[in-house]
Amino acid sequence: MAVEPHSQSASEDITPVELALAARNHGFPLESLRDDITPLGLHYLLIHFDIPVVDAEMWRLSIGGEVEKPLSLSLEDLQRKPRVSLACTLECAGNGRARLTPRPLSQPWLDEAIGNAEWTGTPLAPLLEEAGVEDSAVEVLFTGLDRGIQGEIEHAYERSLPVAEAKRFEMLLAYEVNGQPSRRSTAIRSV
């Protein structure tokens, strides 16, 4: 009896783009399940675009769009606001995409894009209240400083939440993760 090696179809081949992504990103090792809080170096990492250089002294959070009073806050302004810490499990929306056929061109996650961190920051709802989100606003759009080319189109890294969801008590503008300064930056716009 002869055993033939499994030959992959074209849809199963790992592409050069996926290899490049895998070199920049990493998943959560199962051994980390023993920790209540995932150490930062073991939390999954997904980098969509080049990592922007952010000067904490110059950085501003802007809240604009469908608001009565646009706000511009420094990191120090945010750190003077009420401080809250919450443990939160994050899972990448693309977890499991390596099993899709056809497979989308992105980080080929199986189940490892997950981690549990303690996030510290100030609640978002009071800032949205201070800005006076208009009744006409449908969602809150979060825009990072990350920019990049994907499919020959320049993209900003953005995600949104419905206004009601953004006002939930556990929604934080986090500036620390596991007691360390966060390296992310965001602008907020009600649309």
Backbone as JSON, one array per atom type, in Angstrom:
{
  "sequence": "MAVEPHSQSASEDITPVELALAARNHGFPLESLRDDITPLGLHYLLIHFDIPVVDAEMWRLSIGGEVEKPLSLSLEDLQRKPRVSLACTLECAGNGRARLTPRPLSQPWLDEAIGNAEWTGTPLAPLLEEAGVEDSAVEVLFTGLDRGIQGEIEHAYERSLPVAEAKRFEMLLAYEVNGQPSRRSTAIRSV",
  "N": [[0.85, -1.17, 0.0], [0.64, 2.13, -0.9], [1.28, 5.4, 0.29], [0.11, 8.44, -0.57], [1.33, 11.79, -0.74], [-0.5, 14.57, 0.52], [-1.91, 16.76, -1.75], [-2.18, 20.22, -2.17], [-4.91, 22.28, -3.1], [-5.24, 25.13, -5.27], [-6.65, 27.06, -3.83], [-5.93, 26.51, -1.24], [-3.25, 27.1, -1.0], [-0.71, 28.93, 0.61], [-0.33, 32.34, 0.45], [2.13, 34.81, -0.68], [1.5, 37.29, 0.52], [0.06, 36.5, 2.82], [2.11, 35.14, 4.15], [3.83, 37.28, 4.68], [2.17, 38.77, 6.39], [1.95, 36.94, 8.51], [4.51, 37.05, 9.51], [4.54, 39.51, 10.8], [2.5, 39.4, 12.66], [1.0, 37.68, 15.46], [-0.47, 34.88, 17.16], [-2.36, 33.85, 20.06], [-0.85, 31.82, 22.41], [-1.87, 28.59, 23.48], [-0.99, 27.85, 26.02], [-1.22, 30.11, 27.51], [-3.7, 30.14, 28.61], [-3.64, 29.51, 31.25], [-3.26, 31.84, 32.62], [-5.08, 34.46, 34.16], [-5.08, 37.03, 33.15], [-3.88, 37.85, 30.04], [-0.49, 37.99, 29.38], [1.16, 40.84, 27.93], [3.02, 40.34, 25.8], [2.08, 37.95, 24.9], [-0.5, 38.27, 24.11], [-2.76, 38.22, 21.36], [-1.72, 39.62, 18.24], [-2.45, 41.83, 15.72], [-1.57, 43.51, 12.98], [-2.69, 45.8, 10.81], [-1.85, 47.88, 9.08], [1.09, 49.97, 8.48], [2.76, 50.85, 11.51], [1.96, 53.77, 13.09], [3.98, 56.58, 14.13], [3.56, 58.04, 17.2], [3.42, 60.96, 18.97], [3.07, 61.44, 22.24], [2.82, 63.84, 23.59], [1.86, 65.62, 21.7], [-0.4, 64.44, 20.69], [-3.92, 64.34, 20.06], [-7.32, 63.8, 20.95], [-10.09, 63.9, 19.01], [-13.46, 64.8, 18.99], [-16.11, 64.95, 16.98], [-18.31, 65.85, 14.26], [-21.68, 64.92, 14.17], [-22.37, 66.57, 16.55], [-23.08, 68.87, 19.26], [-21.07, 70.38, 20.43], [-17.97, 70.3, 19.44], [-15.1, 68.49, 20.58], [-11.68, 68.61, 21.64], [-9.18, 66.85, 22.98], [-6.32, 66.37, 25.04], [-3.94, 63.73, 25.82], [-3.28, 63.98, 28.5], [-5.56, 65.41, 29.38], [-7.51, 63.38, 29.13], [-6.49, 61.56, 30.99], [-6.95, 62.9, 33.35], [-9.6, 62.63, 33.74], [-12.3, 60.6, 35.19], [-11.04, 57.44, 36.18], [-11.05, 54.12, 35.09], [-10.73, 50.6, 35.32], [-10.96, 47.62, 33.49], [-11.23, 44.14, 33.0], [-11.08, 42.49, 29.95], [-12.02, 40.32, 27.4], [-10.79, 39.95, 24.2], [-11.51, 39.13, 20.86], [-10.44, 38.6, 17.62], [-12.3, 39.62, 14.8], [-11.8, 38.17, 12.58], [-11.1, 35.64, 13.39], [-10.65, 32.25, 12.72], [-10.76, 32.48, 9.98], [-8.99, 31.15, 8.31], [-10.13, 28.78, 7.66], [-12.01, 29.28, 5.76], [-13.44, 29.03, 2.46], [-13.58, 30.49, -0.61], [-10.47, 31.53, 0.82], [-10.15, 34.59, 2.49], [-7.91, 37.31, 1.72], [-5.86, 37.86, 4.13], [-4.63, 37.89, 7.55], [-4.11, 34.54, 8.25], [-5.9, 33.29, 10.44], [-6.57, 30.62, 12.72], [-7.77, 29.6, 15.45], [-6.54, 31.26, 17.21], [-6.62, 34.03, 17.64], [-7.12, 35.69, 20.1], [-7.39, 37.09, 23.38], [-7.02, 38.12, 26.83], [-7.14, 41.03, 28.48], [-6.33, 43.66, 30.84], [-7.81, 46.65, 30.66], [-7.35, 50.13, 30.96], [-8.76, 53.29, 31.38], [-10.81, 56.1, 30.53], [-14.36, 56.4, 30.87], [-16.32, 56.41, 27.88], [-18.94, 57.41, 27.47], [-19.55, 59.79, 29.14], [-17.97, 61.69, 27.81], [-19.11, 61.74, 25.27], [-21.56, 62.74, 26.02], [-20.76, 65.28, 26.99], [-19.91, 66.41, 24.58], [-22.31, 66.53, 23.34], [-23.94, 64.68, 21.62], [-25.84, 64.61, 18.73], [-29.35, 63.91, 18.15], [-29.71, 62.97, 15.62], [-27.47, 61.48, 15.04], [-26.17, 58.33, 14.13], [-24.18, 56.41, 14.46], [-21.0, 55.93, 16.14], [-17.92, 56.69, 14.98], [-14.72, 55.4, 15.01], [-11.52, 56.41, 14.37], [-8.32, 55.48, 13.62], [-4.8, 56.42, 13.63], [-3.52, 54.84, 11.86], [-2.7, 54.07, 8.54], [-2.93, 52.73, 5.24], [-2.25, 50.79, 2.24], [-4.46, 48.75, 0.57], [-5.47, 46.38, -1.67], [-4.85, 48.15, -3.73], [-5.98, 50.52, -2.89], [-6.05, 53.35, -0.78], [-6.44, 53.2, 2.7], [-7.92, 54.21, 5.81], [-7.63, 53.14, 9.18], [-10.52, 52.17, 10.57], [-13.37, 51.77, 12.69], [-16.76, 51.27, 13.74], [-19.45, 51.93, 16.08], [-22.88, 51.53, 17.02], [-24.59, 54.41, 18.33], [-25.97, 54.01, 20.8], [-24.68, 51.71, 21.75], [-22.06, 52.64, 22.03], [-22.37, 54.27, 24.2], [-22.55, 52.64, 26.38], [-21.75, 51.6, 29.74], [-19.35, 50.18, 30.03], [-17.71, 50.9, 27.96], [-14.68, 52.15, 27.18], [-12.25, 54.76, 26.74], [-9.34, 53.73, 26.27], [-6.13, 54.07, 27.7], [-4.19, 52.63, 28.82], [-2.93, 49.3, 28.95], [-2.9, 46.34, 30.64], [-1.54, 47.71, 32.67], [0.39, 49.12, 31.31], [1.35, 51.86, 29.13], [-0.88, 52.39, 26.41], [-0.41, 51.92, 22.92], [-2.0, 52.8, 20.9], [-3.99, 55.08, 18.94], [-6.73, 57.29, 18.52], [-9.42, 58.92, 16.82], [-12.66, 60.31, 17.24], [-15.88, 60.28, 15.81], [-19.19, 61.27, 15.49], [-21.69, 59.99, 13.45]],
  "CA": [[0.0, 0.0, 0.0], [1.42, 3.37, -0.99], [0.62, 6.58, 0.85], [0.4, 9.61, -1.4], [1.27, 13.05, 0.01], [-1.67, 15.42, 0.24], [-1.59, 17.92, -2.59], [-3.1, 21.31, -1.88], [-5.49, 22.97, -4.24], [-4.78, 26.52, -5.36], [-7.28, 27.87, -2.79], [-5.3, 26.22, 0.04], [-1.87, 27.58, -0.98], [-0.46, 30.15, 1.38], [0.17, 33.37, -0.47], [3.21, 35.67, -0.14], [0.92, 38.31, 1.4], [-0.22, 35.84, 4.1], [3.39, 34.9, 4.81], [4.29, 38.57, 5.2], [1.33, 39.08, 7.55], [2.3, 36.02, 9.6], [5.78, 37.51, 10.09], [4.26, 40.69, 11.62], [1.42, 39.14, 13.6], [1.08, 36.39, 16.16], [-1.65, 34.47, 17.9], [-2.36, 33.54, 21.48], [-0.5, 30.42, 22.66], [-2.83, 27.95, 24.39], [-0.43, 27.8, 27.38], [-1.62, 31.34, 28.2], [-4.99, 29.94, 29.27], [-3.42, 29.4, 32.7], [-3.24, 33.2, 33.18], [-6.35, 35.19, 34.1], [-4.81, 38.15, 32.25], [-2.86, 37.45, 29.07], [0.66, 38.91, 29.34], [1.14, 41.6, 26.68], [3.77, 39.69, 24.74], [1.38, 36.75, 24.45], [-1.81, 38.65, 23.57], [-2.68, 38.18, 19.89], [-1.32, 40.88, 17.63], [-2.8, 41.94, 14.31], [-1.19, 44.83, 12.46], [-3.25, 45.94, 9.47], [-1.04, 48.79, 8.29], [2.29, 50.39, 9.18], [2.51, 51.39, 12.84], [2.31, 55.2, 13.07], [4.72, 57.14, 15.26], [2.65, 58.93, 17.9], [4.03, 61.78, 20.02], [2.04, 61.55, 23.28], [2.67, 65.26, 23.96], [1.15, 66.33, 20.63], [-1.59, 63.69, 20.32], [-5.22, 64.88, 20.47], [-8.53, 63.05, 20.65], [-11.11, 64.81, 18.48], [-14.84, 64.31, 18.94], [-16.79, 65.9, 16.1], [-19.42, 65.32, 13.45], [-23.03, 65.25, 14.61], [-22.33, 66.95, 17.97], [-23.33, 70.29, 19.52], [-19.84, 71.05, 20.85], [-16.8, 69.46, 19.16], [-14.07, 68.46, 21.62], [-10.31, 68.22, 21.32], [-8.6, 66.55, 24.29], [-4.98, 65.78, 25.07], [-3.84, 62.52, 26.63], [-3.37, 64.44, 29.91], [-6.97, 65.71, 29.65], [-8.19, 62.1, 29.35], [-5.99, 60.94, 32.22], [-7.52, 63.63, 34.49], [-11.0, 62.2, 33.85], [-12.44, 59.39, 36.02], [-10.22, 56.31, 35.72], [-11.7, 52.83, 35.27], [-10.02, 49.44, 34.77], [-11.84, 46.48, 33.23], [-10.67, 43.0, 32.27], [-11.92, 42.3, 28.78], [-11.54, 39.36, 26.42], [-10.93, 40.39, 22.82], [-11.32, 38.13, 19.81], [-10.44, 39.19, 16.29], [-13.46, 39.25, 13.99], [-11.35, 37.23, 11.55], [-10.71, 34.35, 13.95], [-11.22, 31.14, 11.97], [-10.85, 32.74, 8.54], [-8.16, 30.21, 7.56], [-10.98, 27.65, 7.26], [-12.98, 29.7, 4.74], [-13.14, 28.77, 1.07], [-12.17, 30.83, -0.72], [-9.9, 32.2, 1.99], [-9.88, 36.01, 2.23], [-6.51, 37.68, 1.81], [-5.6, 38.51, 5.41], [-3.95, 36.99, 8.48], [-4.85, 33.28, 8.23], [-6.16, 32.8, 11.79], [-7.39, 29.45, 13.01], [-8.52, 29.96, 16.66], [-5.58, 31.87, 18.13], [-6.72, 35.49, 17.72], [-7.89, 35.96, 21.3], [-6.59, 37.44, 24.54], [-7.76, 38.75, 27.92], [-6.27, 42.07, 29.04], [-6.95, 44.66, 31.71], [-7.77, 47.94, 29.98], [-7.58, 51.25, 31.86], [-9.03, 54.52, 30.67], [-11.96, 56.85, 31.02], [-15.57, 56.02, 30.14], [-16.63, 57.19, 26.69], [-20.27, 58.03, 27.53], [-19.55, 61.18, 29.6], [-17.38, 62.55, 26.78], [-20.13, 61.91, 24.24], [-22.54, 63.66, 26.62], [-20.15, 66.62, 26.99], [-19.91, 66.91, 23.2], [-23.71, 66.7, 22.93], [-24.24, 63.92, 20.4], [-27.15, 64.97, 18.18], [-30.29, 62.8, 17.98], [-29.58, 62.48, 14.24], [-26.3, 60.61, 14.93], [-26.51, 56.92, 14.04], [-23.07, 55.62, 14.99], [-19.77, 56.6, 16.52], [-16.84, 56.17, 14.13], [-13.4, 55.51, 15.62], [-10.52, 56.44, 13.31], [-6.95, 55.44, 14.12], [-3.81, 57.08, 12.79], [-3.02, 53.84, 10.91], [-3.07, 54.23, 7.14], [-2.23, 51.76, 4.42], [-2.78, 50.43, 0.93], [-4.98, 47.39, 0.48], [-6.17, 46.28, -2.94], [-4.51, 49.37, -4.48], [-6.78, 51.64, -2.37], [-5.57, 53.8, 0.53], [-7.46, 53.06, 3.74], [-7.68, 54.56, 7.21], [-8.14, 52.06, 10.03], [-11.72, 52.69, 11.21], [-14.44, 50.87, 13.12], [-17.84, 52.07, 14.32], [-20.44, 51.33, 16.97], [-24.11, 52.33, 17.15], [-24.48, 55.38, 19.43], [-26.42, 53.4, 22.06], [-23.63, 50.78, 22.2], [-20.91, 53.45, 22.44], [-22.69, 54.91, 25.48], [-22.61, 51.65, 27.46], [-20.84, 51.95, 30.82], [-18.04, 49.51, 29.94], [-16.94, 51.42, 26.82], [-13.61, 53.02, 27.68], [-11.15, 55.25, 25.91], [-8.25, 53.13, 27.04], [-4.78, 54.59, 27.49], [-3.27, 51.64, 29.38], [-3.3, 47.89, 28.83], [-2.12, 45.58, 31.63], [-0.71, 48.64, 33.43], [1.38, 49.76, 30.44], [0.72, 52.8, 28.2], [-1.34, 51.86, 25.14], [0.27, 52.53, 21.77], [-2.99, 53.1, 19.88], [-4.51, 56.44, 18.94], [-8.04, 57.26, 17.88], [-10.3, 60.09, 16.77], [-14.05, 59.84, 17.32], [-16.8, 61.14, 15.09], [-20.57, 60.79, 15.44], [-22.2, 60.15, 12.09]],
  "C": [[0.9, 1.23, 0.0], [0.6, 4.51, -0.41], [1.07, 7.78, 0.02], [0.39, 10.86, -0.54], [0.04, 13.85, -0.42], [-1.23, 16.57, -0.65], [-2.65, 18.99, -2.35], [-3.68, 21.86, -3.17], [-5.02, 24.41, -4.21], [-5.38, 27.37, -4.24], [-6.66, 27.62, -1.41], [-3.88, 26.75, 0.13], [-1.77, 28.86, -0.16], [0.21, 31.15, 0.45], [1.33, 34.14, 0.14], [2.69, 36.76, 0.81], [0.63, 37.72, 2.78], [1.07, 35.55, 4.86], [3.95, 36.18, 5.41], [3.49, 38.98, 6.43], [1.71, 38.22, 8.75], [3.62, 36.42, 10.26], [5.57, 38.7, 11.03], [3.33, 40.4, 12.78], [1.64, 37.82, 14.31], [-0.19, 36.15, 16.94], [-1.33, 34.17, 19.35], [-1.94, 32.08, 21.67], [-1.44, 29.81, 23.71], [-2.31, 27.88, 25.83], [-0.85, 29.03, 28.19], [-2.97, 31.22, 28.88], [-4.83, 29.83, 30.78], [-3.41, 30.76, 33.39], [-4.61, 33.85, 33.06], [-6.24, 36.37, 33.13], [-3.68, 37.71, 31.33], [-1.7, 38.45, 29.11], [0.73, 39.57, 27.96], [1.88, 40.92, 25.55], [3.11, 38.44, 24.19], [-0.02, 37.03, 23.92], [-1.7, 38.63, 22.04], [-2.38, 39.58, 19.36], [-1.69, 40.84, 16.16], [-2.51, 43.37, 13.87], [-1.71, 44.92, 11.04], [-2.35, 46.76, 8.56], [0.21, 49.16, 9.07], [1.93, 51.05, 10.5], [2.92, 52.86, 12.85], [3.12, 55.59, 14.3], [3.8, 58.17, 15.9], [3.41, 59.65, 19.01], [2.95, 62.05, 21.07], [1.81, 63.01, 23.7], [1.81, 66.03, 22.95], [-0.2, 65.69, 20.27], [-2.85, 64.36, 20.85], [-6.31, 63.88, 20.1], [-9.56, 64.08, 20.2], [-12.45, 64.12, 18.47], [-15.62, 65.35, 18.16], [-17.91, 65.23, 15.35], [-20.75, 65.82, 13.97], [-23.07, 65.51, 16.12], [-22.59, 68.45, 18.1], [-22.03, 71.05, 19.78], [-18.64, 70.12, 20.58], [-15.76, 69.58, 20.28], [-12.72, 68.08, 21.04], [-9.59, 68.07, 22.66], [-7.21, 65.96, 24.14], [-5.02, 64.48, 25.88], [-3.93, 62.89, 28.11], [-4.8, 64.77, 30.28], [-7.73, 64.42, 29.96], [-7.78, 61.46, 30.66], [-6.48, 61.66, 33.47], [-8.99, 63.27, 34.71], [-11.09, 60.98, 34.77], [-11.75, 58.19, 35.36], [-10.91, 55.0, 36.07], [-10.81, 51.75, 34.66], [-10.99, 48.28, 34.64], [-11.04, 45.38, 32.54], [-11.64, 42.69, 31.13], [-11.26, 41.3, 27.83], [-11.83, 39.9, 25.03], [-10.7, 39.2, 21.89], [-11.41, 38.84, 18.48], [-11.66, 38.7, 15.52], [-13.08, 38.24, 12.91], [-10.9, 35.89, 12.09], [-11.42, 33.23, 13.18], [-11.22, 31.33, 10.46], [-9.98, 31.8, 7.7], [-8.97, 29.01, 7.06], [-11.96, 28.0, 6.15], [-12.5, 29.32, 3.34], [-14.08, 29.6, 0.21], [-11.72, 31.61, 0.51], [-9.65, 33.66, 1.65], [-8.4, 36.31, 2.43], [-6.3, 38.51, 3.07], [-4.84, 37.53, 6.28], [-4.73, 35.68, 8.55], [-5.03, 32.67, 9.62], [-6.89, 31.48, 11.77], [-8.27, 29.82, 14.2], [-7.7, 30.81, 17.62], [-5.67, 33.38, 18.29], [-7.63, 35.89, 18.88], [-6.94, 36.32, 22.43], [-7.46, 38.14, 25.58], [-6.82, 39.74, 28.6], [-7.06, 42.94, 30.0], [-6.72, 46.02, 31.07], [-8.1, 49.03, 30.99], [-7.75, 52.52, 31.03], [-10.18, 55.26, 31.31], [-13.19, 56.45, 30.22], [-15.87, 56.97, 28.99], [-17.93, 57.98, 26.82], [-20.25, 59.47, 28.04], [-18.93, 62.15, 28.58], [-18.36, 62.78, 25.64], [-21.23, 62.85, 24.73], [-22.03, 65.09, 26.59], [-20.15, 67.23, 25.59], [-21.34, 67.15, 22.69], [-24.02, 66.0, 21.61], [-25.68, 64.22, 19.98], [-28.03, 63.71, 18.06], [-30.18, 62.19, 16.59], [-28.39, 61.54, 14.06], [-26.73, 59.15, 15.0], [-25.43, 56.06, 14.69], [-21.9, 56.52, 15.37], [-18.65, 55.91, 15.76], [-15.51, 56.44, 14.81], [-12.37, 55.4, 14.5], [-9.14, 56.47, 13.94], [-6.02, 56.23, 13.21], [-3.23, 56.13, 11.74], [-3.56, 54.14, 9.52], [-2.33, 53.18, 6.33], [-2.94, 51.51, 3.11], [-3.23, 48.98, 0.99], [-5.81, 47.32, -0.8], [-6.02, 47.54, -3.78], [-5.34, 50.58, -4.06], [-6.21, 52.02, -1.01], [-6.72, 53.76, 1.52], [-6.97, 53.68, 5.04], [-8.22, 53.39, 8.02], [-9.3, 52.63, 10.84], [-12.66, 51.56, 11.59], [-15.52, 51.75, 13.75], [-18.71, 51.22, 15.24], [-21.72, 52.15, 16.9], [-23.98, 53.23, 18.38], [-24.87, 54.74, 20.76], [-25.36, 52.46, 22.62], [-22.41, 51.56, 22.72], [-21.12, 54.1, 23.81], [-22.78, 53.92, 26.65], [-21.49, 51.92, 28.47], [-19.45, 51.34, 30.67], [-17.21, 49.98, 28.75], [-15.95, 52.46, 27.33], [-12.79, 53.58, 26.53], [-9.91, 54.85, 26.67], [-6.92, 53.77, 26.68], [-3.73, 53.71, 28.16], [-3.83, 50.24, 29.11], [-2.34, 47.11, 29.72], [-1.12, 46.49, 32.35], [0.36, 49.36, 32.61], [0.67, 50.75, 29.52], [0.33, 52.11, 26.89], [-0.64, 52.59, 24.01], [-0.7, 52.9, 20.67], [-3.46, 54.53, 20.01], [-5.77, 56.47, 18.09], [-8.65, 58.65, 17.85], [-11.72, 59.55, 16.74], [-14.94, 60.83, 16.59], [-18.18, 60.5, 15.13], [-21.11, 61.04, 14.05], [-23.64, 59.67, 12.0]]
}
